[in-house]
Amino acid sequence: MTGPTNLTDRISHLRDRKGGSEIVNGNRPTGEPPSSPRKTSRERKFATDYFMLFAYALLGIAIVCQLVLIVWLDII
């Protein structure tokens, strides 16, 4: 049997191993003070994507301009 081919497979293998690694399993080494319990959120908050904001702004401007042109050409 060959070993895992990439880092993700290796980490999965270590996590599945009985006992495993303290670092991979998230256990603290002995002697380290306990940390305060953190509230885990199931939903990740995405970072602000300035390109998408710019693209949506351009789309909105284009739609408004087209509507203005349609109305203006109908009036004339």
Stockholm file with secondary structure:
# STOCKHOLM 1.0

chainA/1-76         MTGPTNLTDRISHLRDRKGGSEIVNGNRPTGEPPSSPRKTSRERKFATDYFMLFAYALLGIAIVCQLVLIVWLDII
#=GR chainA/1-76 SS CCCCSSHHHHHHHHHHSSSCCHHHHTCCCTTCCCCCCCCCCSSCCCCCCHHHHHHHHHHHHHHHHHHHHHHHHHHC
#=GC SS_cons        CCCCSSHHHHHHHHHHSSSCCHHHHTCCCTTCCCCCCCCCCSSCCCCCCHHHHHHHHHHHHHHHHHHHHHHHHHHC
//
